[in-house]
Amino acid sequence: MTRSQLVQRLATKKTSLGADELERGVKYMLKNLAARIARGERVEIRGFGSFELRHRHAREARNPRSGHLVHLENRFVILFKPSRELCHEQMITPKRTTAACEQTT
Amino acid sequence: MTITKADMAQWLAQEIGCSKREAKEIVNSFFEELKEALLRGEDVKLTAFGTFEVQTRQARQGRNPQTGDTVTIPERRTIRFRPSQALRILTRAYGR
């Protein structure tokens, strides 16, 4: 499912607002959310999960394809932790999932 | 301060000029839809934000650390969030 498909689903429920308006609103909401997370603010959505930045120390790593040694600088990654409610509903484990950013800070 | 759905509703009300109550409902349904899609096993891709993916972890043999008994850990699912390129670029500036 994509953002626009999600908005379309919302539009069928929320009859008072047009799909265009909803699209604009959701876009703006996500843009703000992204900016705030990147600024190091914690976001907590009850019943869904939370986002926060985690520090990662600099380390030497290998490119798994070429085997070359690469230096990773100190950096921050975004951590999303699904809420317990979300997990309970269908055998989803609240495992901490990080998305590594191959970035230099 | 932690950002919550209430903050998101406020942004929404500001941007499209709807009532706060309506904005709250939209934010709630937004996450409800997101959750439902994930529970159906569908991945959700939000442009300029990131992708939520459902991942299946295979069943495996584990041990009870207290008794040392072998136990089978059943197959389970997790949700992985991968920030979009745009969000990663934004994050890069942090801490510098």
N, CA and C atoms of all chains as a GROMACS GRO file, in nm:
protein
  603
    1MET      N    1   0.085  -0.119   0.000
    1MET     CA    2   0.000   0.000   0.000
    1MET      C    3   0.088   0.124   0.000
    2THR      N    4   0.047   0.223  -0.073
    2THR     CA    5   0.124   0.347  -0.080
    2THR      C    6   0.048   0.458  -0.008
    3ARG      N    7   0.114   0.572   0.004
    3ARG     CA    8   0.051   0.683   0.073
    3ARG      C    9  -0.081   0.723   0.005
    4SER      N   10  -0.078   0.733  -0.128
    4SER     CA   11  -0.201   0.778  -0.196
    4SER      C   12  -0.314   0.676  -0.183
    5GLN      N   13  -0.278   0.548  -0.181
    5GLN     CA   14  -0.383   0.446  -0.161
    5GLN      C   15  -0.443   0.457  -0.021
    6LEU      N   16  -0.355   0.487   0.074
    6LEU     CA   17  -0.402   0.501   0.211
    6LEU      C   18  -0.496   0.621   0.221
    7VAL      N   19  -0.457   0.730   0.156
    7VAL     CA   20  -0.540   0.850   0.158
    7VAL      C   21  -0.677   0.822   0.094
    8GLN      N   22  -0.674   0.742  -0.013
    8GLN     CA   23  -0.801   0.710  -0.078
    8GLN      C   24  -0.895   0.634   0.015
    9ARG      N   25  -0.836   0.546   0.092
    9ARG     CA   26  -0.916   0.471   0.189
    9ARG      C   27  -0.974   0.565   0.294
   10LEU      N   28  -0.892   0.662   0.333
   10LEU     CA   29  -0.940   0.760   0.431
   10LEU      C   30  -1.055   0.841   0.373
   11ALA      N   31  -1.041   0.876   0.246
   11ALA     CA   32  -1.142   0.960   0.181
   11ALA      C   33  -1.278   0.892   0.176
   12THR      N   34  -1.279   0.761   0.164
   12THR     CA   35  -1.407   0.692   0.159
   12THR      C   36  -1.477   0.693   0.296
   13LYS      N   37  -1.397   0.709   0.400
   13LYS     CA   38  -1.453   0.715   0.535
   13LYS      C   39  -1.493   0.856   0.572
   14LYS      N   40  -1.402   0.948   0.543
   14LYS     CA   41  -1.423   1.088   0.580
   14LYS      C   42  -1.490   1.160   0.464
   15THR      N   43  -1.619   1.159   0.466
   15THR     CA   44  -1.691   1.217   0.352
   15THR      C   45  -1.685   1.369   0.350
   16SER      N   46  -1.662   1.429   0.467
   16SER     CA   47  -1.666   1.575   0.474
   16SER      C   48  -1.546   1.640   0.406
   17LEU      N   49  -1.440   1.565   0.387
   17LEU     CA   50  -1.320   1.622   0.326
   17LEU      C   51  -1.288   1.553   0.195
   18GLY      N   52  -1.244   1.632   0.099
   18GLY     CA   53  -1.210   1.576  -0.031
   18GLY      C   54  -1.076   1.504  -0.029
   19ALA      N   55  -1.056   1.417  -0.127
   19ALA     CA   56  -0.932   1.340  -0.134
   19ALA      C   57  -0.811   1.432  -0.151
   20ASP      N   58  -0.830   1.540  -0.226
   20ASP     CA   59  -0.720   1.635  -0.248
   20ASP      C   60  -0.674   1.699  -0.118
   21GLU      N   61  -0.772   1.740  -0.041
   21GLU     CA   62  -0.742   1.804   0.087
   21GLU      C   63  -0.672   1.706   0.180
   22LEU      N   64  -0.725   1.586   0.185
   22LEU     CA   65  -0.666   1.483   0.271
   22LEU      C   66  -0.523   1.454   0.229
   23GLU      N   67  -0.503   1.445   0.100
   23GLU     CA   68  -0.369   1.418   0.046
   23GLU      C   69  -0.271   1.526   0.092
   24ARG      N   70  -0.315   1.650   0.078
   24ARG     CA   71  -0.231   1.764   0.118
   24ARG      C   72  -0.202   1.759   0.267
   25GLY      N   73  -0.305   1.730   0.345
   25GLY     CA   74  -0.290   1.724   0.490
   25GLY      C   75  -0.194   1.614   0.534
   26VAL      N   76  -0.212   1.496   0.476
   26VAL     CA   77  -0.128   1.382   0.514
   26VAL      C   78   0.017   1.406   0.474
   27LYS      N   79   0.036   1.465   0.357
   27LYS     CA   80   0.170   1.498   0.309
   27LYS      C   81   0.240   1.591   0.408
   28TYR      N   82   0.167   1.693   0.447
   28TYR     CA   83   0.220   1.792   0.539
   28TYR      C   84   0.254   1.729   0.674
   29MET      N   85   0.166   1.642   0.719
   29MET     CA   86   0.183   1.574   0.846
   29MET      C   87   0.312   1.490   0.844
   30LEU      N   88   0.331   1.415   0.737
   30LEU     CA   89   0.449   1.328   0.727
   30LEU      C   90   0.577   1.410   0.713
   31LYS      N   91   0.565   1.522   0.644
   31LYS     CA   92   0.681   1.609   0.626
   31LYS      C   93   0.728   1.663   0.761
   32ASN      N   94   0.630   1.708   0.839
   32ASN     CA   95   0.660   1.759   0.973
   32ASN      C   96   0.719   1.650   1.061
   33LEU      N   97   0.658   1.534   1.053
   33LEU     CA   98   0.703   1.421   1.134
   33LEU      C   99   0.849   1.388   1.103
   34ALA      N  100   0.880   1.382   0.973
   34ALA     CA  101   1.016   1.350   0.930
   34ALA      C  102   1.114   1.454   0.984
   35ALA      N  103   1.077   1.581   0.973
   35ALA     CA  104   1.165   1.689   1.018
   35ALA      C  105   1.191   1.680   1.167
   36ARG      N  106   1.088   1.647   1.243
   36ARG     CA  107   1.102   1.640   1.388
   36ARG      C  108   1.186   1.520   1.432
   37ILE      N  109   1.165   1.407   1.366
   37ILE     CA  110   1.244   1.288   1.400
   37ILE      C  111   1.391   1.317   1.372
   38ALA      N  112   1.416   1.377   1.256
   38ALA     CA  113   1.554   1.406   1.217
   38ALA      C  114   1.620   1.506   1.310
   39ARG      N  115   1.539   1.583   1.380
   39ARG     CA  116   1.593   1.681   1.474
   39ARG      C  117   1.619   1.617   1.610
   40GLY      N  118   1.593   1.489   1.619
   40GLY     CA  119   1.622   1.417   1.743
   40GLY      C  120   1.506   1.412   1.838
   41GLU      N  121   1.387   1.453   1.793
   41GLU     CA  122   1.270   1.448   1.882
   41GLU      C  123   1.209   1.309   1.876
   42ARG      N  124   1.156   1.266   1.989
   42ARG     CA  125   1.095   1.136   1.997
   42ARG      C  126   0.948   1.148   1.955
   43VAL      N  127   0.902   1.052   1.879
   43VAL     CA  128   0.761   1.052   1.838
   43VAL      C  129   0.698   0.925   1.893
   44GLU      N  130   0.587   0.941   1.960
   44GLU     CA  131   0.520   0.824   2.015
   44GLU      C  132   0.374   0.823   1.971
   45ILE      N  133   0.337   0.719   1.899
   45ILE     CA  134   0.200   0.703   1.854
   45ILE      C  135   0.140   0.589   1.935
   46ARG      N  136   0.052   0.623   2.025
   46ARG     CA  137  -0.008   0.520   2.111
   46ARG      C  138  -0.077   0.413   2.028
   47GLY      N  139  -0.048   0.290   2.061
   47GLY     CA  140  -0.112   0.180   1.990
   47GLY      C  141  -0.048   0.145   1.858
   48PHE      N  142   0.055   0.220   1.822
   48PHE     CA  143   0.123   0.190   1.696
   48PHE      C  144   0.272   0.167   1.716
   49GLY      N  145   0.340   0.267   1.769
   49GLY     CA  146   0.483   0.251   1.791
   49GLY      C  147   0.551   0.384   1.813
   50SER      N  148   0.682   0.379   1.829
   50SER     CA  149   0.755   0.504   1.852
   50SER      C  150   0.879   0.510   1.762
   51PHE      N  151   0.921   0.632   1.738
   51PHE     CA  152   1.041   0.658   1.658
   51PHE      C  153   1.138   0.739   1.741
   52GLU      N  154   1.264   0.703   1.735
   52GLU     CA  155   1.363   0.788   1.799
   52GLU      C  156   1.498   0.770   1.731
   53LEU      N  157   1.588   0.863   1.759
   53LEU     CA  158   1.722   0.853   1.702
   53LEU      C  159   1.812   0.780   1.800
   54ARG      N  160   1.895   0.696   1.749
   54ARG     CA  161   1.994   0.626   1.830
   54ARG      C  162   2.132   0.653   1.775
   55HIS      N  163   2.224   0.668   1.866
   55HIS     CA  164   2.361   0.692   1.824
   55HIS      C  165   2.430   0.561   1.788
   56ARG      N  166   2.510   0.565   1.685
   56ARG     CA  167   2.592   0.449   1.650
   56ARG      C  168   2.737   0.493   1.646
   57HIS      N  169   2.822   0.419   1.717
   57HIS     CA  170   2.964   0.454   1.719
   57HIS      C  171   3.027   0.430   1.584
   58ALA      N  172   3.135   0.499   1.562
   58ALA     CA  173   3.212   0.476   1.440
   58ALA      C  174   3.269   0.333   1.447
   59ARG      N  175   3.275   0.265   1.335
   59ARG     CA  176   3.333   0.132   1.333
   59ARG      C  177   3.383   0.098   1.193
   60GLU      N  178   3.464  -0.006   1.189
   60GLU     CA  179   3.509  -0.056   1.060
   60GLU      C  180   3.412  -0.165   1.018
   61ALA      N  181   3.367  -0.160   0.896
   61ALA     CA  182   3.274  -0.262   0.848
   61ALA      C  183   3.321  -0.310   0.712
   62ARG      N  184   3.254  -0.412   0.664
   62ARG     CA  185   3.291  -0.462   0.531
   62ARG      C  186   3.174  -0.451   0.435
   63ASN      N  187   3.205  -0.418   0.316
   63ASN     CA  188   3.104  -0.422   0.211
   63ASN      C  189   3.082  -0.570   0.183
   64PRO      N  190   2.962  -0.620   0.208
   64PRO     CA  191   2.940  -0.765   0.196
   64PRO      C  192   2.960  -0.816   0.054
   65ARG      N  193   2.944  -0.730  -0.042
   65ARG     CA  194   2.958  -0.774  -0.180
   65ARG      C  195   3.104  -0.783  -0.222
   66SER      N  196   3.177  -0.674  -0.198
   66SER     CA  197   3.316  -0.671  -0.245
   66SER      C  198   3.415  -0.716  -0.139
   67GLY      N  199   3.372  -0.713  -0.012
   67GLY     CA  200   3.464  -0.752   0.094
   67GLY      C  201   3.558  -0.641   0.137
   68HIS      N  202   3.544  -0.525   0.076
   68HIS     CA  203   3.630  -0.413   0.112
   68HIS      C  204   3.598  -0.360   0.251
   69LEU      N  205   3.703  -0.317   0.318
   69LEU     CA  206   3.687  -0.257   0.450
   69LEU      C  207   3.641  -0.113   0.430
   70VAL      N  208   3.535  -0.076   0.503
   70VAL     CA  209   3.491   0.064   0.494
   70VAL      C  210   3.482   0.121   0.634
   71HIS      N  211   3.511   0.248   0.644
   71HIS     CA  212   3.503   0.313   0.774
   71HIS      C  213   3.367   0.380   0.789
   72LEU      N  214   3.297   0.347   0.896
   72LEU     CA  215   3.169   0.413   0.923
   72LEU      C  216   3.192   0.514   1.035
   73GLU      N  217   3.154   0.637   1.009
   73GLU     CA  218   3.170   0.743   1.109
   73GLU      C  219   3.064   0.730   1.218
   74ASN      N  220   3.082   0.806   1.324
   74ASN     CA  221   2.977   0.822   1.424
   74ASN      C  222   2.851   0.866   1.353
   75ARG      N  223   2.738   0.805   1.387
   75ARG     CA  224   2.618   0.846   1.316
   75ARG      C  225   2.494   0.817   1.398
   76PHE      N  226   2.382   0.865   1.349
   76PHE     CA  227   2.254   0.842   1.415
   76PHE      C  228   2.164   0.764   1.321
   77VAL      N  229   2.095   0.667   1.376
   77VAL     CA  230   2.000   0.591   1.295
   77VAL      C  231   1.861   0.607   1.356
   78ILE      N  232   1.759   0.586   1.275
   78ILE     CA  233   1.622   0.596   1.324
   78ILE      C  234   1.578   0.458   1.371
   79LEU      N  235   1.524   0.455   1.490
   79LEU     CA  236   1.478   0.330   1.545
   79LEU      C  237   1.326   0.335   1.557
   80PHE      N  238   1.261   0.237   1.499
   80PHE     CA  239   1.116   0.227   1.513
   80PHE      C  240   1.086   0.106   1.601
   81LYS      N  241   1.009   0.129   1.704
   81LYS     CA  242   0.972   0.019   1.791
   81LYS      C  243   0.821   0.002   1.788
   82PRO      N  244   0.772  -0.109   1.734
   82PRO     CA  245   0.628  -0.130   1.730
   82PRO      C  246   0.572  -0.141   1.873
   83SER      N  247   0.455  -0.088   1.895
   83SER     CA  248   0.395  -0.091   2.028
   83SER      C  249   0.350  -0.232   2.065
   84ARG      N  250   0.331  -0.253   2.191
   84ARG     CA  251   0.289  -0.385   2.237
   84ARG      C  252   0.151  -0.420   2.180
   85GLU      N  253   0.065  -0.321   2.171
   85GLU     CA  254  -0.070  -0.345   2.117
   85GLU      C  255  -0.062  -0.396   1.974
   86LEU      N  256   0.023  -0.330   1.896
   86LEU     CA  257   0.038  -0.368   1.756
   86LEU      C  258   0.090  -0.512   1.748
   87CYS      N  259   0.182  -0.543   1.837
   87CYS     CA  260   0.242  -0.676   1.837
   87CYS      C  261   0.143  -0.783   1.878
   88HIS      N  262   0.061  -0.750   1.977
   88HIS     CA  263  -0.031  -0.848   2.030
   88HIS      C  264  -0.132  -0.895   1.930
   89GLU      N  265  -0.171  -0.803   1.842
   89GLU     CA  266  -0.280  -0.836   1.753
   89GLU      C  267  -0.248  -0.949   1.659
   90GLN      N  268  -0.121  -0.969   1.626
   90GLN     CA  269  -0.092  -1.082   1.540
   90GLN      C  270   0.049  -1.133   1.550
   91MET      N  271   0.083  -1.189   1.662
   91MET     CA  272   0.212  -1.254   1.676
   91MET      C  273   0.328  -1.175   1.619
   92ILE      N  274   0.322  -1.046   1.637
   92ILE     CA  275   0.433  -0.966   1.590
   92ILE      C  276   0.521  -0.939   1.711
   93THR      N  277   0.648  -0.965   1.698
   93THR     CA  278   0.738  -0.950   1.811
   93THR      C  279   0.792  -0.808   1.817
   94PRO      N  280   0.794  -0.750   1.936
   94PRO     CA  281   0.843  -0.614   1.947
   94PRO      C  282   0.995  -0.608   1.940
   95LYS      N  283   1.047  -0.660   1.834
   95LYS     CA  284   1.191  -0.660   1.823
   95LYS      C  285   1.237  -0.523   1.777
   96ARG      N  286   1.344  -0.476   1.837
   96ARG     CA  287   1.393  -0.344   1.799
   96ARG      C  288   1.453  -0.352   1.661
   97THR      N  289   1.394  -0.278   1.572
   97THR     CA  290   1.444  -0.281   1.436
   97THR      C  291   1.509  -0.148   1.404
   98THR      N  292   1.628  -0.153   1.363
   98THR     CA  293   1.695  -0.029   1.326
   98THR      C  294   1.711  -0.025   1.176
   99ALA      N  295   1.714   0.091   1.126
   99ALA     CA  296   1.743   0.109   0.986
   99ALA      C  297   1.876   0.180   0.981
  100ALA      N  298   1.974   0.110   0.941
  100ALA     CA  299   2.107   0.171   0.937
  100ALA      C  300   2.114   0.271   0.823
  101CYS      N  301   2.172   0.381   0.852
  101CYS     CA  302   2.189   0.480   0.749
  101CYS      C  303   2.337   0.483   0.715
  102GLU      N  304   2.368   0.456   0.593
  102GLU     CA  305   2.508   0.457   0.555
  102GLU      C  306   2.548   0.601   0.533
  103GLN      N  307   2.565   0.667   0.645
  103GLN     CA  308   2.588   0.811   0.637
  103GLN      C  309   2.702   0.851   0.728
  104THR      N  310   2.766   0.957   0.696
  104THR     CA  311   2.873   1.009   0.780
  104THR      C  312   2.822   1.131   0.853
  105THR      N  313   2.847   1.133   0.982
  105THR     CA  314   2.796   1.245   1.061
  105THR      C  315   2.910   1.334   1.106
  106MET      N  316   1.028   1.750   2.409
  106MET     CA  317   0.894   1.692   2.433
  106MET      C  318   0.860   1.588   2.327
  107THR      N  319   0.801   1.483   2.372
  107THR     CA  320   0.761   1.378   2.280
  107THR      C  321   0.646   1.425   2.192
  108ILE      N  322   0.653   1.392   2.067
  108ILE     CA  323   0.547   1.428   1.973
  108ILE      C  324   0.442   1.316   1.972
  109THR      N  325   0.317   1.356   1.980
  109THR     CA  326   0.208   1.258   1.984
  109THR      C  327   0.107   1.285   1.872
  110LYS      N  328   0.003   1.205   1.872
  110LYS     CA  329  -0.101   1.223   1.770
  110LYS      C  330  -0.168   1.359   1.781
  111ALA      N  331  -0.174   1.412   1.905
  111ALA     CA  332  -0.236   1.543   1.924
  111ALA      C  333  -0.160   1.650   1.846
  112ASP      N  334  -0.026   1.641   1.845
  112ASP     CA  335   0.053   1.738   1.769
  112ASP      C  336   0.026   1.724   1.620
  113MET      N  337   0.016   1.599   1.576
  113MET     CA  338  -0.007   1.574   1.435
  113MET      C  339  -0.143   1.628   1.392
  114ALA      N  340  -0.241   1.614   1.481
  114ALA     CA  341  -0.376   1.664   1.451
  114ALA      C  342  -0.372   1.816   1.436
  115GLN      N  343  -0.291   1.879   1.520
  115GLN     CA  344  -0.282   2.024   1.514
  115GLN      C  345  -0.221   2.070   1.381
  116TRP      N  346  -0.117   2.001   1.337
  116TRP     CA  347  -0.055   2.035   1.208
  116TRP      C  348  -0.158   2.021   1.096
  117LEU      N  349  -0.232   1.913   1.103
  117LEU     CA  350  -0.331   1.883   1.000
  117LEU      C  351  -0.440   1.990   0.995
  118ALA      N  352  -0.491   2.028   1.112
  118ALA     CA  353  -0.596   2.129   1.120
  118ALA      C  354  -0.546   2.261   1.062
  119GLN      N  355  -0.419   2.291   1.092
  119GLN     CA  356  -0.359   2.414   1.042
  119GLN      C  357  -0.349   2.412   0.890
  120GLU      N  358  -0.304   2.302   0.837
  120GLU     CA  359  -0.278   2.294   0.694
  120GLU      C  360  -0.406   2.293   0.610
  121ILE      N  361  -0.505   2.217   0.650
  121ILE     CA  362  -0.624   2.210   0.565
  121ILE      C  363  -0.744   2.283   0.622
  122GLY      N  364  -0.726   2.346   0.736
  122GLY     CA  365  -0.833   2.430   0.790
  122GLY      C  366  -0.958   2.355   0.833
  123CYS      N  367  -0.939   2.236   0.888
  123CYS     CA  368  -1.055   2.164   0.941
  123CYS      C  369  -1.057   2.180   1.092
  124SER      N  370  -1.161   2.131   1.154
  124SER     CA  371  -1.170   2.143   1.299
  124SER      C  372  -1.072   2.047   1.364
  125LYS      N  373  -1.038   2.077   1.489
  125LYS     CA  374  -0.942   1.993   1.561
  125LYS      C  375  -0.997   1.852   1.579
  126ARG      N  376  -1.127   1.849   1.600
  126ARG     CA  377  -1.190   1.719   1.624
  126ARG      C  378  -1.179   1.631   1.499
  127GLU      N  379  -1.205   1.695   1.386
  127GLU     CA  380  -1.197   1.623   1.260
  127GLU      C  381  -1.053   1.577   1.234
  128ALA      N  382  -0.959   1.668   1.263
  128ALA     CA  383  -0.818   1.637   1.243
  128ALA      C  384  -0.776   1.516   1.326
  129LYS      N  385  -0.826   1.513   1.448
  129LYS     CA  386  -0.794   1.402   1.538
  129LYS      C  387  -0.844   1.270   1.481
  130GLU      N  388  -0.966   1.276   1.428
  130GLU     CA  389  -1.026   1.156   1.369
  130GLU      C  390  -0.944   1.106   1.251
  131ILE      N  391  -0.899   1.202   1.169
  131ILE     CA  392  -0.821   1.164   1.050
  131ILE      C  393  -0.689   1.099   1.092
  132VAL      N  394  -0.624   1.159   1.190
  132VAL     CA  395  -0.496   1.103   1.237
  132VAL      C  396  -0.518   0.962   1.291
  133ASN      N  397  -0.624   0.946   1.368
  133ASN     CA  398  -0.656   0.813   1.421
  133ASN      C  399  -0.679   0.712   1.310
  134SER      N  400  -0.760   0.751   1.212
  134SER     CA  401  -0.789   0.657   1.103
  134SER      C  402  -0.665   0.629   1.021
  135PHE      N  403  -0.580   0.730   1.009
  135PHE     CA  404  -0.456   0.711   0.934
  135PHE      C  405  -0.375   0.596   0.993
  136PHE      N  406  -0.352   0.600   1.122
  136PHE     CA  407  -0.273   0.495   1.186
  136PHE      C  408  -0.349   0.362   1.193
  137GLU      N  409  -0.482   0.372   1.199
  137GLU     CA  410  -0.565   0.252   1.199
  137GLU      C  411  -0.549   0.178   1.065
  138GLU      N  412  -0.555   0.254   0.956
  138GLU     CA  413  -0.538   0.197   0.822
  138GLU      C  414  -0.400   0.136   0.804
  139LEU      N  415  -0.302   0.209   0.854
  139LEU     CA  416  -0.163   0.165   0.846
  139LEU      C  417  -0.146   0.031   0.918
  140LYS      N  418  -0.202   0.026   1.036
  140LYS     CA  419  -0.193  -0.092   1.118
  140LYS      C  420  -0.264  -0.211   1.052
  141GLU      N  421  -0.384  -0.183   1.000
  141GLU     CA  422  -0.460  -0.291   0.937
  141GLU      C  423  -0.386  -0.350   0.819
  142ALA      N  424  -0.326  -0.263   0.738
  142ALA     CA  425  -0.250  -0.311   0.621
  142ALA      C  426  -0.136  -0.399   0.667
  143LEU      N  427  -0.066  -0.358   0.771
  143LEU     CA  428   0.048  -0.436   0.821
  143LEU      C  429   0.002  -0.570   0.877
  144LEU      N  430  -0.112  -0.568   0.944
  144LEU     CA  431  -0.163  -0.693   1.001
  144LEU      C  432  -0.211  -0.789   0.892
  145ARG      N  433  -0.249  -0.732   0.777
  145ARG     CA  434  -0.285  -0.816   0.662
  145ARG      C  435  -0.158  -0.872   0.596
  146GLY      N  436  -0.044  -0.821   0.640
  146GLY     CA  437   0.082  -0.866   0.583
  146GLY      C  438   0.130  -0.783   0.466
  147GLU      N  439   0.064  -0.667   0.447
  147GLU     CA  440   0.098  -0.581   0.336
  147GLU      C  441   0.206  -0.481   0.379
  148ASP      N  442   0.300  -0.453   0.291
  148ASP     CA  443   0.398  -0.348   0.320
  148ASP      C  444   0.334  -0.213   0.289
  149VAL      N  445   0.376  -0.112   0.363
  149VAL     CA  446   0.321   0.021   0.338
  149VAL      C  447   0.435   0.117   0.307
  150LYS      N  448   0.423   0.181   0.194
  150LYS     CA  449   0.528   0.274   0.152
  150LYS      C  450   0.474   0.417   0.157
  151LEU      N  451   0.534   0.498   0.241
  151LEU     CA  452   0.494   0.637   0.252
  151LEU      C  453   0.604   0.724   0.191
  152THR      N  454   0.572   0.783   0.078
  152THR     CA  455   0.670   0.863   0.005
  152THR      C  456   0.730   0.972   0.094
  153ALA      N  457   0.859   0.992   0.080
  153ALA     CA  458   0.934   1.095   0.153
  153ALA      C  459   0.938   1.070   0.303
  154PHE      N  460   0.891   0.954   0.347
  154PHE     CA  461   0.898   0.923   0.490
  154PHE      C  462   0.970   0.789   0.510
  155GLY      N  463   0.909   0.684   0.462
  155GLY     CA  464   0.974   0.554   0.476
  155GLY      C  465   0.878   0.440   0.447
  156THR      N  466   0.929   0.318   0.459
  156THR     CA  467   0.851   0.199   0.431
  156THR      C  468   0.839   0.113   0.556
  157PHE      N  469   0.719   0.065   0.581
  157PHE     CA  470   0.698  -0.032   0.688
  157PHE      C  471   0.685  -0.169   0.622
  158GLU      N  472   0.768  -0.262   0.667
  158GLU     CA  473   0.765  -0.395   0.607
  158GLU      C  474   0.737  -0.500   0.713
  159VAL      N  475   0.660  -0.599   0.672
  159VAL     CA  476   0.635  -0.711   0.762
  159VAL      C  477   0.739  -0.817   0.732
  160GLN      N  478   0.810  -0.859   0.833
  160GLN     CA  479   0.911  -0.961   0.812
  160GLN      C  480   0.877  -1.084   0.894
  161THR      N  481   0.899  -1.199   0.835
  161THR     CA  482   0.874  -1.324   0.906
  161THR      C  483   1.005  -1.382   0.956
  162ARG      N  484   1.007  -1.412   1.083
  162ARG     CA  485   1.125  -1.480   1.140
  162ARG      C  486   1.092  -1.628   1.149
  163GLN      N  487   1.179  -1.711   1.096
  163GLN     CA  488   1.154  -1.855   1.095
  163GLN      C  489   1.153  -1.914   1.236
  164ALA      N  490   1.080  -2.020   1.251
  164ALA     CA  491   1.082  -2.092   1.377
  164ALA      C  492   1.223  -2.147   1.398
  165ARG      N  493   1.267  -2.149   1.521
  165ARG     CA  494   1.402  -2.201   1.546
  165ARG      C  495   1.409  -2.266   1.684
  166GLN      N  496   1.516  -2.341   1.704
  166GLN     CA  497   1.538  -2.404   1.833
  166GLN      C  498   1.608  -2.306   1.924
  167GLY      N  499   1.554  -2.290   2.043
  167GLY     CA  500   1.621  -2.204   2.140
  167GLY      C  501   1.634  -2.279   2.270
  168ARG      N  502   1.693  -2.215   2.368
  168ARG     CA  503   1.707  -2.282   2.497
  168ARG      C  504   1.652  -2.193   2.607
  169ASN      N  505   1.590  -2.257   2.703
  169ASN     CA  506   1.549  -2.185   2.822
  169ASN      C  507   1.678  -2.162   2.902
  170PRO      N  508   1.718  -2.036   2.920
  170PRO     CA  509   1.846  -2.011   2.983
  170PRO      C  510   1.851  -2.057   3.129
  171GLN      N  511   1.733  -2.072   3.191
  171GLN     CA  512   1.733  -2.111   3.332
  171GLN      C  513   1.748  -2.263   3.349
  172THR      N  514   1.674  -2.336   3.266
  172THR     CA  515   1.676  -2.482   3.283
  172THR      C  516   1.765  -2.552   3.181
  173GLY      N  517   1.797  -2.483   3.074
  173GLY     CA  518   1.878  -2.545   2.970
  173GLY      C  519   1.800  -2.633   2.875
  174ASP      N  520   1.667  -2.640   2.894
  174ASP     CA  521   1.583  -2.721   2.805
  174ASP      C  522   1.578  -2.662   2.665
  175THR      N  523   1.571  -2.750   2.569
  175THR     CA  524   1.555  -2.705   2.432
  175THR      C  525   1.408  -2.674   2.407
  176VAL      N  526   1.381  -2.560   2.352
  176VAL     CA  527   1.243  -2.525   2.320
  176VAL      C  528   1.237  -2.478   2.175
  177THR      N  529   1.119  -2.499   2.116
  177THR     CA  530   1.102  -2.451   1.980
  177THR      C  531   1.038  -2.313   1.985
  178ILE      N  532   1.106  -2.216   1.926
  178ILE     CA  533   1.050  -2.082   1.918
  178ILE      C  534   0.971  -2.076   1.788
  179PRO      N  535   0.840  -2.053   1.797
  179PRO     CA  536   0.758  -2.058   1.675
  179PRO      C  537   0.789  -1.942   1.580
  180GLU      N  538   0.743  -1.960   1.459
  180GLU     CA  539   0.757  -1.855   1.359
  180GLU      C  540   0.686  -1.729   1.408
  181ARG      N  541   0.747  -1.616   1.387
  181ARG     CA  542   0.680  -1.494   1.430
  181ARG      C  543   0.710  -1.382   1.332
  182ARG      N  544   0.638  -1.274   1.352
  182ARG     CA  545   0.654  -1.163   1.258
  182ARG      C  546   0.700  -1.036   1.328
  183THR      N  547   0.773  -0.956   1.257
  183THR     CA  548   0.814  -0.826   1.310
  183THR      C  549   0.787  -0.721   1.204
  184ILE      N  550   0.784  -0.598   1.250
  184ILE     CA  551   0.767  -0.488   1.156
  184ILE      C  552   0.896  -0.410   1.150
  185ARG      N  553   0.942  -0.389   1.030
  185ARG     CA  554   1.066  -0.317   1.012
  185ARG      C  555   1.034  -0.184   0.944
  186PHE      N  556   1.097  -0.080   0.992
  186PHE     CA  557   1.079   0.050   0.929
  186PHE      C  558   1.208   0.089   0.861
  187ARG      N  559   1.199   0.122   0.734
  187ARG     CA  560   1.316   0.170   0.661
  187ARG      C  561   1.291   0.314   0.620
  188PRO      N  562   1.368   0.405   0.677
  188PRO     CA  563   1.347   0.545   0.640
  188PRO      C  564   1.380   0.568   0.493
  189SER      N  565   1.309   0.659   0.433
  189SER     CA  566   1.334   0.690   0.292
  189SER      C  567   1.467   0.764   0.280
  190GLN      N  568   1.516   0.771   0.159
  190GLN     CA  569   1.640   0.843   0.131
  190GLN      C  570   1.629   0.986   0.184
  191ALA      N  571   1.514   1.048   0.161
  191ALA     CA  572   1.494   1.187   0.204
  191ALA      C  573   1.507   1.201   0.355
  192LEU      N  574   1.449   1.107   0.426
  192LEU     CA  575   1.454   1.114   0.573
  192LEU      C  576   1.596   1.088   0.623
  193ARG      N  577   1.666   1.000   0.556
  193ARG     CA  578   1.805   0.972   0.596
  193ARG      C  579   1.893   1.094   0.576
  194ILE      N  580   1.868   1.164   0.467
  194ILE     CA  581   1.947   1.285   0.442
  194ILE      C  582   1.920   1.388   0.550
  195LEU      N  583   1.795   1.398   0.591
  195LEU     CA  584   1.759   1.490   0.699
  195LEU      C  585   1.831   1.451   0.829
  196THR      N  586   1.836   1.322   0.856
  196THR     CA  587   1.896   1.272   0.980
  196THR      C  588   2.047   1.298   0.983
  197ARG      N  589   2.106   1.298   0.866
  197ARG     CA  590   2.250   1.314   0.855
  197ARG      C  591   2.301   1.440   0.923
  198ALA      N  592   2.218   1.544   0.919
  198ALA     CA  593   2.262   1.672   0.974
  198ALA      C  594   2.266   1.669   1.126
  199TYR      N  595   2.198   1.573   1.186
  199TYR     CA  596   2.188   1.570   1.332
  199TYR      C  597   2.320   1.532   1.398
  200GLY      N  598   2.353   1.603   1.504
  200GLY     CA  599   2.471   1.569   1.583
  200GLY      C  600   2.600   1.626   1.530
  201ARG      N  601   2.591   1.700   1.422
  201ARG     CA  602   2.712   1.759   1.367
  201ARG      C  603   2.746   1.891   1.432
   0.00000   0.00000   0.00000
